């Protein structure tokens, strides 16, 4: 939930008995440090820091220019200039020495990886600093790779999940495994703890995952409407409307597969089938610029409204209260068995 999570929300979750998380894959090391410092000022309990481990993008000036050309009429509609060129807006942790140095200094209790794994040397250094490590798997092969790397627990991200698929290789065939099937596959075949993620919005969903062998559950969409998140009013409104019943997996916004509420931006996917979308996160540079242009004109339909398939179950309440509700619902579900 990079860009949506905040130290305040993560602290509220941790103080209520969960493991709060901040996503820092979209910021540099010093801004990540500021978030960690702010979070530590609000809680003495463990928390997680999430990082992106994608393969660094390969610029293609000709292809990037074609993508800008494709998006030009949309920028013109909102009276904003088209980006002159696109850049890689996020530095992958696999190549970010400054982020590694900061983490070794700050020593957050937990660090999690998305899109793959860092080098064995980075994993060893983080473990030596006493940091618990998690990583996302979308299939059994990725799970085996994570376990072999010595990561402490695996986040089983089902196809229902909102936001970016954690696939290691976005060009490889995706088995599109659901959360429950993936949880069971990983729990039966691997000995490390499994954390289910994707389409889980209430305590009954958490209980179902625990029954299949998960040690915990990870929720993202459920917290978007909490007052502590940075979600804008347009995003909150659409999430609490019937529009949340319709999500799509798209690469058109960022260059990587990600689940989003169907909107005007995702609809461009059909028009762009003849084009090669720039690598992640180069494409995201254009996507964010177009959304900013649209928002300035009062149009919210070009946002990266990342949500999971169970989005219609979203609730608007403070994060601590939501954690309490989830715990109560989970106990009810477990007792009813």
N, C-alpha and C positions, 0 to 999 in steps of 0.2 A: 504493500500500500504506500509506496513511495509517493510523496506529494499529497497524500491524504492523512497519513498518520502524523501524530504530533507527540512531543514529550508529555504533554498534559494527558492525552488519551492513554498512552502507554503506561504512565504512572498510575492512572486511575484503575486500569485493568490489573496491574501488578498488586496494588494495594488492596484490591478486592479479592485476591487469591488466584488470579490467572498469571500468565506470562505476557506482559505487555511488550509490544514491539514497535520499533521505528524503522522505516525504510530509508536508507541513506545512499542507495545506489544512484540517485539522481543529483547528488551534491559532491563537492570535493571534500578532502580530508578535514580541513579546518571548519567548514560548516557542519560536517558530521560531528566533530568534537563539540561544537556549540550545542548541538542537540543532545549529545550524551551528557554533557555537563548540566543542562537544564533538566534532563530526566532524573539524574542523580539527586538534584536538589528537591525533587518531589517524591521520591520513594527510596526506601532502603532495601526493597525487595529485588529479586532478580528480574532482569529484562533482557530482551533480545534486540540485536542490531542486524538488519538484513542487508545483504550486498548482492550485486549483480556480477555473475561470472561468465558473461557472454564472450564469444570469440570476437575480438576487436573488429570493427567494420573495415571493409575495403572500399575506399572511395572510388567512384566511377563517374568522372565529370560529365561524360556524355549521357549516361543513364540518369544521373541526378538532374541534368538540364531538361531531359524529357519529362521527368516527374514534375519539375517546376512548371513546365509548359502545360502539362495536364491540369495542374491546380490553378493556373493563372485566372481562368474565368471566375473561379470561386472567390479569389482575393479581390478581383475587380468588382464583384457583386457587393462587397462590403467596403469598397472604396479604400482599400489598403494596398500598399506596394507589395509586390511579390518578392520573396527572398532572392537576393542576387546569387547566392550559392548556399549549399547545405553543409553542415558540419556534424561531426560526431559529438553529440552533446553530453554523453555520459562516458566516463572512463571505466572500463571493466576492471574489477578488482584483480583479475589475473595479471594486469599490467600496471597497477596503481601502487607504487612503492610508498607514496606518502600516506595512503590510507592504511597500509599495513603497519607502518611506523606509528601512526596515531593509535591504532587499535592495541598495539603492544604496550604503548604508554598508558592508555586509558583502561585497558583490561575490562571491557564490559563482560558481564557474566556469561552471556550467550551470544554467539554470532551464527547467522544462517546464510546459506548460499542459494542463489537461484540462477538457472540457466546452465549449470555445470559446476565444476570444482576448480579451485585454485591449485597451484602446484603442490607437490608433496612437501616441499620446503616451507611453504606458507602455512600449510596445515600443521606441520610439526612446530613451527614457531608459535602459532596461536595456542596450540595445546600446551606448549611449555609455559605459556603465560597464564595457564589455568583457566582458559576459556572453553566452555562447552560448545561443540560445533554441530550444526544441523545442516541438511542439504535436501533439496527437492528432487524427487524422482517421479516420473510419469509412467514408467514401465519397470518391469522386473530387471531388465539388463542395466538400466540406470541405477536401480536400487543395489544391485550387486557391485557395481563400480563404486558407489558411495560407501558401502560396507567395507570393501577391500581397501579403501583409502583411509579407513580408521575413523570415519565421522561417527559421532556419538549417537545420533538418531536420524531417521529418514522421514521427511515430510512427503506423504503420499498424496500428490496432487491429481485429483480426478479431473476428467474432461469437463465436469460441471463448473469447475472453479472460475471465478471472475478474474479479470486481468490477464497477464501474460502467462502462457503455457511455459512451464519450466523445462521444456525439452532441451537436451544438451545440443542436439543438432536439428535446427528448424527445417533443414532440407531433407531430412530422413523421413520415411513413412511414420505417421503417428498412429499408434494403436487405439487412440481415443478411449482408453480405459476409464470407466467410471470410478468414483471414489471407493465404493464398497468393494468392487471386484479387485481394485488395485490394493486396497488395504489388506484384503484376505491373502492375495498372492504374496505380498511382501511379508506379512506376519507368518505365513506357513513356510516360507523359504529362507528367511533371514533371521538371525538371532538378535539384532539390535532393535531398540524401541521404534515403533511406527507411530507417526502423528498424522492422522487423517485430515485432508483439506479438500474443500470443494463441495459446494451445495449444502453446507451445514449452517443452519440458521437458528436452531433452537436446541433445547436440551435433549429432545427425543432423537435428533440427528446425532448428537454426541454419543448418546447411549448406544445407538445402533453401531457406531464405529467401534466403541469399546467392546461390544459383543463379538465383533469380528477380529479382535486381536490388537486393536490400536491401544496405545498407552495414553494417548491424548488426542485432542482435536484442535485444529487451527481454523479460526474464523476471520474473515476479512470483510466481506460485504455487510455482514451483520452490524458492523461498527461505523459504517459510512454516515448514517444519520445521527450519530451521537454528536452532541454540541461541541465536543472536544476535537472533532475532525475538521479538516480544512475544506471539505466539500462545499462548493458554492451553492447558492440557493437553487439555481437551475437544476443541478445534479440531484439535490435532495428532493426537489419537487417531482422530477421524473421518476426517481427511485420509488417514491411513495404513490405513484400513479399506475394505471393499467399498462403503461409502456414498459414497466419492469417485467411483464410477462413474456417479453420477446427479446431474447439476447442472440447474438451471433458471434461466431469466431471469425476474426478478421485480421488481416495483415496490413490493411490499407492505411491505418493510422500511424503505426510505429515501425512497420517492417518486419515484425514478428507476430506469430499467432497470439491473439488475445481476445478474451470474451468481453463483449461490450453490449450495452443496451442498443438495440437497433435504432439508428438515427440517421440524419442526413449525411454524416461522414461515412458510416459503414455502407450506406447505399452506393457510394462511389466505387465500391469494390467491383460491382458488376460492370461499370464503365471502364475500369482499369485492367480488365482481364488480359488485354493485349500488351500491357506494359510490365516491365520488371520493376518492382518496387525497390527503392534503395535499401541497402542493408540497415538493420537496426544498429544503433539508434539514429542513423542519419535521416531516415524517413521521418522519425519522430520530431526532428527539427522543423520540418515543414508542417507536420500535423499540429504541433503546438502553436506555430505561427498562425495557421489558419483558424484555430480555435480562438486565439486572442483577437483576431480580426472580427470573427463572428460575434464574440462576446461584447466587443466594443459597439457593435451595431444592435445589441439586444437579442442576438440569436444564440440559443444554448444547444442547438442540435449538431454542433461540430466538436463536442467535447469527447475526451476519452473517458466515457462513463463506464468504467470497468466494473462489472458485477457478475455474480454467479447465477446459475439457472434457477436457484431458489430465491431470487431477489424479491419476489412478491411477499415474502415473509418478513421483510425488513420492518424494524420498529425504531421509532425516534424516541430515545431516552438517554440519559447520562450513561457513560460507559460503565461506571461502578454498578449502577442499578441493573444494567443489562447483564453483567457478569453474575449478579445475584439471581436474576431470573433464569439464566441458563443453568446455574447450579441446581436451583429448585426443580426445574423441568427435567433435568437429567436424573435427579434422585427419584422423582415420580415415575419416570420411564423405567428405571432400573428396578424399582420396588414392584412395579406392576407385572414384572415377568414371573 
